[in-house]
C-alpha cells in the first residue's frame, strides 16, 4: 500500500513538471483574455510587491522583490502572461509607467485574467 502511494505521488509530480514545461495546455480563452489586458491601466488596491520576473523554474518561484507599488499610483500593462501553478494558474502582468515602454517589473494579478486580486483595471 505504501509503495502505491509513492508511485502515485511520483506520477503526479512528473505530470505537473510536464505541464509546467508546456504552455500549450492553457485554454485558448484564458490566453485571449491575457492579450486583452495589454495597454490597460492598472491601479493597485493596496501595497503590491513588484518583482524582477514572473514565476519560473520547476518550483515556479517569482523573481527578486524590487519594491512595492502604492495604492495612489497607476501603471500601464506592457505584457501579461499565464503561468501554470500546482493545481491552477497564475496571471502576472509586466508594468510600465504611463507613456513609457520601459518595464518597471512584474506583479501578480490573480488566478486568471478575470479574477483580479491586487489591481483594479481600466481598459
C-alpha positions in Angstrom: 0.0 0.0 0.0 2.8 2.5 0.9 4.5 1.7 -2.4 1.4 2.6 -4.3 1.2 6.0 -2.6 4.8 6.7 -3.6 4.1 5.8 -7.2 1.0 8.0 -7.3 2.9 10.9 -5.9 5.8 10.4 -8.3 3.3 10.2 -11.2 1.6 13.4 -10.2 4.9 15.2 -9.8 6.0 14.1 -13.3 2.7 15.2 -14.8 2.9 18.7 -13.1 6.5 19.1 -14.4 5.5 18.2 -17.9 2.6 20.6 -17.8 4.7 23.4 -16.4 7.1 23.0 -19.3 4.3 23.1 -21.9 2.4 26.4 -22.1 0.1 25.0 -24.7 -2.1 23.3 -22.1 -3.6 26.6 -21.0 -7.1 27.2 -22.5 -7.2 29.5 -25.5 -9.9 31.6 -23.9 -7.5 32.4 -21.0 -4.7 33.3 -23.4 -7.0 35.6 -25.3 -8.1 37.3 -22.0 -4.5 37.9 -21.2 -3.7 39.6 -24.5 -6.7 41.9 -23.9 -5.0 43.3 -20.8 -2.1 44.8 -22.6 -2.3 48.6 -22.7 -4.8 48.7 -19.8 -4.3 50.9 -16.8 -3.7 49.0 -13.5 -4.3 50.6 -10.1 -3.1 48.7 -7.1 -5.8 48.0 -4.5 -3.2 48.2 -1.7 0.6 47.7 -1.4 1.5 45.2 -4.1 5.0 43.6 -4.5 6.9 44.5 -7.7 9.2 41.6 -8.8 12.1 41.4 -11.2 10.4 38.5 -13.1 7.3 36.3 -13.0 7.5 32.7 -11.7 10.0 30.4 -13.4 11.7 27.1 -12.9 10.4 23.8 -11.5 9.1 25.4 -8.3 7.6 28.4 -10.1 9.3 30.9 -7.8 8.8 34.6 -8.6 11.9 36.8 -9.2 13.6 39.1 -6.7 11.4 41.7 -5.0 12.2 45.2 -6.4 9.8 47.1 -4.1 6.1 47.8 -3.6 3.6 49.6 -5.7 1.5 52.1 -3.8 -2.3 52.4 -3.9 -2.2 56.0 -5.1 -0.4 55.2 -8.4 -1.5 53.9 -11.8 0.6 51.9 -14.2 0.3 50.6 -17.8 0.2 46.9 -18.5 3.0 46.3 -21.0 2.7 42.5 -21.1 0.7 39.7 -19.4 1.3 36.0 -19.0 -0.4 33.0 -17.5 1.8 30.5 -15.7 0.9 27.0 -14.6 0.9 26.5 -10.9 0.5 23.3 -8.8 -3.3 23.0 -9.2 -4.2 26.2 -11.0 -2.7 29.0 -13.0 -1.3 32.5 -12.1 -1.7 35.6 -14.2 1.2 38.0 -13.9 1.5 41.5 -15.5 4.5 43.5 -16.5 4.0 47.1 -15.6 5.4 50.4 -17.1 4.8 54.0 -16.2 2.0 55.6 -18.3 3.6 56.9 -21.6 6.7 54.7 -21.3 7.6 51.3 -22.6 10.4 50.8 -20.1 9.4 47.9 -17.8 9.2 48.5 -14.0 8.7 44.9 -13.1 6.1 42.1 -12.7 3.2 41.8 -10.3 0.7 39.0 -9.6 -2.8 39.8 -11.0 -4.8 36.8 -10.0 -5.5 33.2 -10.9 -6.9 34.2 -14.3 -7.4 37.4 -16.2 -10.9 37.8 -14.8 -10.1 37.2 -11.1 -8.4 40.4 -10.1 -6.7 40.1 -6.7 -4.4 43.0 -6.4 -5.5 45.6 -9.0 -8.4 47.5 -10.4 -8.2 47.7 -14.2 -9.3 50.4 -16.6 -9.2 49.4 -20.3 
